[in-house]
């Protein structure tokens, strides 16, 4: 396993829990220090996703197993539901939700209520999956930045920048922003990943009143748009932007981000008018050029399974992706046992709110 974001940790847990010997390789000092720790933390139902798309299939598949994982690992979740003021698009949105099998309520004025939408702490979610993968027997190797992939008679050998190596029958490429770079190490140049920056603003709740539900705009084909949502620690967040970049290391929040977010946020939550954010953060979503949810064995190196271009719904779909990848590996001859029960344990603690963690890490890194 290459990459300990939420998708990599979910796949590692799925495989370790089915008796597969797993080494989870992560370039950073901790899991979830990239896109997995800098999103909204929203667990989407898939009500507005494109029917029949692989992304939608895996979102819905994830939803069927997520509650059992959340309960067993005691992952915190705010089951608040969501509201979308869809206006003239309400009939289309409701029809899409019906095709996806997601219950919604269509109210007057084009308002759609989605009771199943919820919010979690995406960092705790990721760390909890990583910890359970270790309890199930996976080995987590931090600061293991893959610098070379060598083919062998038994599969592959991944070499780190520091000179360490791991031998495996198959490797799963969950490297997020660097998934294309990892694929190239194995001779696969079939896809390209670019960073789509999403900036968020965090506020104290207006008037001290917590936000009761997620407030959603009507999404476009490119982005879900600017939304307003509660965090588990009682803040209110707004965003994201969607800025396509070339620099995979630019985690800064642009000066113009507030001007792009605030009018849209105020339109769906007027109490934000006149408020100043207490914090801001940016995430870089691993978007694919002309491709989304690229999951499958590499044509150039069949022992490498790419899990790439998992953009904004990676947190939501992670458990579904894990099951899908397990099936792919089984088709490649990796023997999977019956799924063992989750063990559970103490949740990982954070020194600061999740929405501040990665921003501060990147600031220290840049200094």
C-alpha positions as CSV (number, residue, x, y, z in Angstrom):
1,X,0.0,0.0,0.0
2,X,1.4,3.4,-1.0
3,X,-0.2,6.4,0.7
4,X,-1.8,6.6,4.1
5,X,-4.5,9.1,3.3
6,X,-8.1,8.0,4.1
7,X,-8.4,5.9,1.0
8,X,-5.0,4.1,1.6
9,X,-5.9,3.5,5.3
10,X,-9.3,2.1,4.3
11,X,-7.8,-0.3,1.8
12,X,-5.1,-1.3,4.3
13,X,-7.8,-2.1,6.9
14,X,-9.9,-4.0,4.4
15,X,-7.0,-6.2,3.3
16,X,-5.4,-6.7,6.7
17,X,-8.9,-7.6,8.1
18,X,-9.1,-10.3,5.5
19,X,-5.8,-11.9,6.4
20,X,-3.5,-10.2,3.8
21,X,0.0,-9.2,4.9
22,X,0.0,-5.4,4.4
23,X,2.7,-2.8,4.6
24,X,1.3,0.8,4.4
25,X,3.9,3.2,3.2
26,X,3.5,6.9,3.9
27,X,5.9,9.7,2.8
28,X,4.8,12.1,5.6
29,X,5.4,11.7,9.4
30,X,1.7,10.9,10.0
31,X,-1.3,9.7,8.1
32,X,-3.8,12.2,6.7
33,X,-1.5,15.2,6.2
34,X,-2.6,16.0,2.7
35,X,-6.1,16.0,1.1
36,X,-7.6,13.7,3.7
37,X,-7.0,16.2,6.5
38,X,-8.0,19.4,4.6
39,X,-11.6,18.8,3.3
40,X,-15.0,19.6,4.7
41,X,-15.4,16.4,6.8
42,X,-18.8,15.8,5.2
43,X,-19.9,12.3,4.7
44,X,-22.1,12.6,1.6
45,X,-25.0,10.3,0.8
46,X,-24.5,10.4,-2.9
47,X,-28.0,11.8,-3.4
48,X,-26.8,14.3,-6.1
49,X,-24.0,12.1,-7.7
50,X,-24.2,10.9,-11.3
51,X,-26.2,7.7,-11.4
52,X,-24.3,4.8,-12.7
53,X,-20.8,6.4,-12.3
54,X,-18.2,4.4,-10.5
55,X,-17.8,7.3,-8.0
56,X,-21.5,7.1,-7.2
57,X,-21.4,3.3,-6.9
58,X,-18.5,3.4,-4.4
59,X,-20.2,6.2,-2.4
60,X,-23.3,4.1,-2.1
61,X,-21.3,1.0,-1.3
62,X,-19.4,2.9,1.4
63,X,-22.6,4.1,3.0
64,X,-23.8,0.5,3.4
65,X,-20.9,-0.4,5.6
66,X,-19.9,2.9,7.2
67,X,-22.1,2.8,10.3
68,X,-20.7,-0.5,11.4
69,X,-17.1,0.9,11.1
70,X,-18.0,4.1,12.8
71,X,-19.7,2.3,15.7
72,X,-16.9,-0.2,16.2
73,X,-14.1,2.4,16.1
74,X,-16.2,5.0,18.0
75,X,-15.5,7.7,15.3
76,X,-17.3,10.9,16.1
77,X,-20.1,11.9,13.7
78,X,-22.6,14.8,13.7
79,X,-25.7,13.4,12.1
80,X,-27.2,16.7,11.2
81,X,-28.6,16.3,7.7
82,X,-28.4,18.8,5.0
83,X,-30.6,21.3,3.1
84,X,-30.3,22.3,-0.5
85,X,-32.2,25.3,-2.0
86,X,-32.3,23.8,-5.4
87,X,-35.0,26.1,-6.9
88,X,-35.8,25.2,-10.4
89,X,-33.4,22.2,-10.3
90,X,-35.2,20.6,-7.4
91,X,-37.1,18.1,-9.6
92,X,-33.9,17.0,-11.3
93,X,-32.0,16.7,-8.0
94,X,-34.8,14.7,-6.5
95,X,-35.0,12.4,-9.5
96,X,-31.2,11.8,-9.3
97,X,-31.5,11.0,-5.6
98,X,-34.3,8.5,-6.4
99,X,-32.2,6.8,-9.0
100,X,-29.4,6.5,-6.5
101,X,-31.7,5.1,-3.8
102,X,-31.0,7.9,-1.4
103,X,-34.1,9.3,0.6
104,X,-34.7,13.0,0.3
105,X,-37.6,15.2,1.2
106,X,-38.8,17.8,-1.4
107,X,-40.3,20.8,0.4
108,X,-41.9,24.0,-0.9
109,X,-39.9,26.6,-2.8
110,X,-37.5,24.1,-4.3
111,X,-36.0,23.1,-1.0
112,X,-34.6,19.6,-0.6
113,X,-33.8,18.1,2.7
114,X,-31.3,15.2,2.9
115,X,-31.5,13.6,6.3
116,X,-28.6,11.2,5.8
117,X,-25.8,13.8,5.3
118,X,-23.4,14.0,8.2
119,X,-20.1,15.5,9.4
120,X,-17.1,13.9,10.9
121,X,-13.6,14.8,11.9
122,X,-11.7,13.6,8.7
123,X,-8.3,13.4,10.5
124,X,-9.7,11.3,13.4
125,X,-11.5,9.2,10.8
126,X,-8.3,8.6,8.9
127,X,-6.2,7.9,12.0
128,X,-8.9,5.5,13.3
129,X,-8.7,3.5,10.1
130,X,-4.9,3.4,10.3
131,X,-4.9,2.3,13.9
132,X,-7.4,-0.5,13.2
133,X,-5.4,-1.6,10.2
134,X,-2.4,-2.0,12.6
135,X,-4.5,-3.9,15.1
136,X,-5.5,-6.2,12.3
137,X,-1.9,-6.8,11.5
138,X,-0.9,-4.2,9.0
139,X,2.6,-2.5,9.3
140,X,2.6,1.2,9.0
141,X,5.9,2.7,7.8
142,X,6.1,6.5,8.0
143,X,8.5,8.7,6.2
144,X,8.8,6.1,3.5
145,X,8.7,8.1,0.4
146,X,8.8,5.7,-2.6
147,X,11.6,6.7,-4.9
148,X,11.8,3.6,-7.1
149,X,9.7,0.6,-8.0
150,X,11.5,-2.5,-9.2
151,X,9.9,-5.5,-10.8
152,X,10.8,-8.9,-9.5
153,X,9.9,-12.5,-10.2
154,X,7.6,-12.5,-7.2
155,X,6.0,-9.1,-7.8
156,X,7.4,-5.7,-7.0
157,X,10.0,-4.0,-4.7
158,X,9.3,-0.5,-3.5
159,X,12.5,1.4,-2.6
160,X,12.4,4.5,-0.3
161,X,14.5,7.7,-0.6
162,X,16.3,6.6,2.5
163,X,17.4,3.2,1.1
164,X,14.8,1.0,2.7
165,X,12.8,-1.5,0.6
166,X,9.6,-3.5,0.8
167,X,8.8,-6.6,-1.4
168,X,5.3,-7.4,-2.4
169,X,3.2,-9.5,-4.7
170,X,1.1,-6.4,-5.6
171,X,1.2,-2.7,-4.7
172,X,-1.8,-0.5,-4.4
173,X,-1.1,3.1,-5.4
174,X,-3.2,5.4,-3.2
175,X,-0.7,8.2,-3.3
176,X,-3.2,11.0,-3.9
177,X,-1.5,14.0,-5.5
178,X,1.5,11.9,-6.3
179,X,-0.3,8.9,-7.7
180,X,0.8,9.8,-11.2
181,X,4.4,10.1,-10.0
182,X,4.2,6.7,-8.3
183,X,2.7,5.1,-11.4
184,X,5.6,6.5,-13.6
185,X,8.1,4.7,-11.3
186,X,6.5,1.5,-12.5
187,X,6.5,2.6,-16.2
188,X,2.9,3.8,-16.3
189,X,2.4,7.2,-17.8
190,X,-1.2,6.8,-18.7
191,X,-2.7,9.5,-16.4
192,X,-1.8,12.8,-14.9
193,X,-2.9,14.3,-11.5
194,X,-3.2,18.0,-10.8
195,X,-4.1,19.8,-7.6
196,X,-7.5,21.5,-7.4
197,X,-7.2,23.9,-4.5
198,X,-10.2,24.2,-2.2
199,X,-10.0,27.0,0.4
200,X,-12.2,27.2,3.5
201,X,-13.0,29.9,6.1
202,X,-13.8,29.0,9.7
203,X,-16.0,31.1,11.9
204,X,-17.3,31.2,15.5
205,X,-21.0,30.4,15.2
206,X,-23.0,33.7,14.6
207,X,-24.6,34.9,17.7
208,X,-23.2,31.8,19.5
209,X,-25.9,29.7,17.9
210,X,-24.6,26.4,16.4
211,X,-25.4,25.6,12.8
212,X,-28.0,22.8,12.9
213,X,-27.6,21.5,9.3
214,X,-25.2,21.4,6.4
215,X,-26.3,24.1,3.8
216,X,-25.7,23.0,0.2
217,X,-25.7,24.9,-3.1
218,X,-26.7,23.3,-6.3
219,X,-23.5,21.5,-7.6
220,X,-22.0,21.9,-11.0
221,X,-20.3,19.2,-13.1
222,X,-16.9,20.5,-11.9
223,X,-17.5,21.2,-8.2
224,X,-20.1,20.9,-5.4
225,X,-19.8,24.7,-5.0
226,X,-19.5,26.8,-1.8
227,X,-21.3,25.2,1.2
228,X,-21.7,26.1,4.8
229,X,-21.4,23.4,7.4
230,X,-20.9,22.8,11.2
231,X,-17.7,21.3,12.5
232,X,-17.7,18.8,15.4
233,X,-16.0,21.4,17.7
234,X,-18.9,23.9,17.2
235,X,-17.4,26.1,14.5
236,X,-19.1,27.1,11.2
237,X,-17.1,26.6,8.0
238,X,-17.7,27.9,4.5
239,X,-16.1,26.8,1.2
240,X,-14.5,25.5,-0.8
241,X,-13.1,27.4,-3.7
242,X,-12.0,25.4,-6.8
243,X,-8.8,26.6,-8.2
244,X,-6.8,24.4,-10.6
245,X,-3.1,24.6,-10.1
246,X,0.2,23.0,-11.2
247,X,2.1,23.3,-7.9
248,X,1.3,20.3,-5.7
249,X,2.9,21.9,-2.7
250,X,1.0,25.2,-2.6
251,X,-1.2,24.9,0.5
252,X,-1.6,28.6,1.0
253,X,-4.9,30.4,1.2
254,X,-5.0,33.1,-1.4
255,X,-5.9,36.7,-0.4
256,X,-8.8,36.7,-2.8
257,X,-10.4,33.5,-1.4
258,X,-12.6,35.4,1.1
259,X,-14.0,37.5,-1.7
260,X,-14.8,34.4,-3.7
261,X,-16.4,32.5,-0.7
262,X,-18.3,35.1,1.3
263,X,-21.0,36.2,-1.2
264,X,-21.9,32.6,-1.9
265,X,-21.8,31.6,1.8
266,X,-23.9,34.6,2.9
267,X,-26.4,33.9,0.2
268,X,-27.2,30.5,1.8
269,X,-26.5,31.6,5.5
270,X,-27.1,35.3,6.0
271,X,-25.9,35.4,9.6
272,X,-22.4,35.2,8.3
273,X,-22.7,38.8,7.0
274,X,-20.1,41.0,8.6
275,X,-18.2,38.2,10.4
276,X,-14.5,37.7,10.3
277,X,-13.1,34.2,10.1
278,X,-11.1,32.9,13.0
279,X,-9.1,30.6,10.7
280,X,-8.7,29.5,7.1
281,X,-7.2,26.5,5.5
282,X,-6.6,25.0,2.0
283,X,-6.8,21.5,0.7
284,X,-5.4,20.2,-2.6
285,X,-7.7,17.7,-4.2
286,X,-6.1,15.1,-6.5
287,X,-8.0,15.8,-9.7
288,X,-7.3,13.8,-12.9
289,X,-6.9,15.3,-16.3
290,X,-9.9,13.9,-18.2
291,X,-10.4,11.1,-15.7
292,X,-12.1,10.6,-12.4
293,X,-11.9,7.6,-10.1
294,X,-9.3,5.8,-12.0
295,X,-9.2,2.4,-10.2
296,X,-7.7,-0.8,-11.6
297,X,-4.5,-2.6,-12.5
298,X,-1.9,-0.7,-14.5
299,X,-1.7,-1.8,-18.2
300,X,2.0,-1.1,-18.0
301,X,2.6,-3.0,-14.7
302,X,-0.3,-5.3,-13.7
303,X,1.1,-5.9,-10.3
304,X,0.4,-2.2,-9.6
305,X,-3.2,-1.3,-8.9
306,X,-3.8,2.4,-9.3
307,X,-6.4,4.2,-7.1
308,X,-6.1,7.6,-8.6
309,X,-8.0,10.8,-9.3
310,X,-10.1,10.4,-6.2
311,X,-11.1,14.0,-5.9
312,X,-13.5,15.6,-3.3
313,X,-15.5,12.5,-2.3
314,X,-12.5,10.3,-1.1
315,X,-13.5,10.5,2.5
316,X,-17.1,9.6,1.7
317,X,-16.3,6.7,-0.6
318,X,-13.2,5.4,1.1
319,X,-14.7,2.2,2.5
320,X,-16.4,1.4,-0.7
321,X,-13.2,1.9,-2.6
322,X,-11.5,-0.5,-0.2
323,X,-13.9,-3.3,-1.0
324,X,-13.7,-2.6,-4.7
325,X,-9.8,-2.8,-4.6
326,X,-10.0,-6.0,-2.6
327,X,-12.0,-7.6,-5.4
328,X,-9.5,-6.4,-8.0
329,X,-6.6,-7.9,-6.0
330,X,-8.5,-11.2,-5.6
331,X,-8.8,-11.3,-9.4
332,X,-5.0,-10.9,-9.6
333,X,-4.5,-14.0,-7.4
334,X,-4.2,-12.4,-4.0
335,X,-6.0,-14.7,-1.6
336,X,-8.5,-13.1,0.7
337,X,-9.9,-14.7,3.8
338,X,-13.2,-14.0,5.5
339,X,-13.5,-10.5,7.0
340,X,-12.6,-10.5,10.7
341,X,-14.5,-8.5,13.2
342,X,-13.2,-5.0,14.0
343,X,-11.3,-4.8,17.3
344,X,-11.6,-1.1,18.1
345,X,-9.5,0.8,20.6
346,X,-8.8,4.3,22.0
347,X,-9.3,7.1,19.4
348,X,-6.2,9.0,18.4
349,X,-6.1,12.4,20.1
350,X,-5.3,15.7,18.3
351,X,-3.4,18.6,19.8
352,X,-5.5,21.1,17.8
353,X,-8.7,21.1,15.8
354,X,-8.4,19.0,12.6
355,X,-9.1,22.1,10.4
356,X,-5.9,23.7,11.9
357,X,-3.7,20.7,11.9
358,X,-2.5,20.4,8.3
359,X,-2.3,24.2,7.8
360,X,0.1,24.5,10.7
361,X,2.1,21.4,9.6
362,X,2.5,23.0,6.1
363,X,3.5,26.4,7.7
364,X,6.2,24.7,9.8
365,X,7.3,22.7,6.8
366,X,7.6,25.8,4.6
367,X,9.6,27.6,7.3
